[in-house]
Amino acid sequence: MLSPLPSKIRAMAHVELTPHLFQFFPQLEGRALVIEGSTVAELIRGLETTAPGIAFYLCDERGRLRQHVNLYVESERVKDRVGLTDALLPHSRVFIMQALSGG
């Protein structure tokens, strides 16, 4: 696992969402999402300031990633789904995907 960046160096992650999330957060559609943060937790807090409610959509009341949410930094699935301590590097690419179900 990557270690967090020193406090003076901030990652500016490029975030991509699965398209159906735009129906819940239309203000994000068509935008280049570049969010500051050195960990996944900081990234989600940054997303929340851009799209209020998205943090609770992605995480439960304890701050853990919800079961139906997958988050990748580059091509690696986030390992710490509880504390969200996975590190981000400058210009990391983050993919947020929600599993769909139903019949």
N, C-alpha and C positions, 0 to 999 in steps of 0.2 A: 504494500500500500504506500502511496506517496505521502510524504509528510507535509503538514500545512506550510504555507509560505510565511516568511518573516513578516511581522506586522506592517512594515513599511511598503511591502510589495503586495499589491492587490490583484487578484485574478479578475479578468473581465470575461466571463463565460458567455459563449454564444449558445442560446437555448432554442431548441426545437421541440414543438409539441405535436402530438398526434392531432390530425385535423378536427376530429369531433370535439375536442376540448374548446374550440372556438365558439361552439354554440352556447357554452356556459360563460365564456370569457371573450366576447366579441371584440373588446377593445384591444386584444392581442393579435387579432388576425391582420395579416399583411405587414406587421411590424418586424423589424430586425430586433430581436430580443437579446440585448447585451446587458448582463446583470453582474454587478460587482460582488465578490465574495471569495474567501479562500477555502471554504468548506461547502458541502452540499446544504447544510443547515443555513448558512449565511445566504446562499443562493436562493433558497426558498423564502427566506425573510425578504430578500430583495424583490422577488416576484410578487410577493404580497403587497408591497407598496405600489407596484404597477397595476396589479389586478386584485383588488381586495376580495378575499374569500378563497383564493386559489390555494393558500397554505392549508386551510382546513379541508379543501377538496383532495389535496394530495396526502395529507398527514392526519392522523387521528388526534384525539384530545390530549394524548400524551406526547405528541410530536413525532411519532413513528410513521414511516411510510405506510400507507394503507396497503392491504394485501393485494388489491387489484392494480396498484401502481408500480411500474418498473421505471427505474431511472438509471441511465447509463452516462458515464463520463468517458468520452471518446467511445471505445467499443467495449468497455468493462462495466458490467453491472455493479451498481453500488453495493458494497459489502456490508456497511453498517446501516441497516435499515432502522435501527432504534435511535442512535445518537446522531446519525447523519454527519459523521466526522470525516468521511472520505474527502481527500484534498482535491482542490482545483488548482491548476496551473494557469499562468497567464494565457489567455486565448483558448481555454478548454472548450470543447464542444460537448454540450449536455443534451441528451435526448430524454424527454419525459413521455412515457407511454402509459395509457390506461387500457387494461384488458376489457373487452366488451363481451357481454354474455346475454343470453335471452333466447327466446324461441318464437 
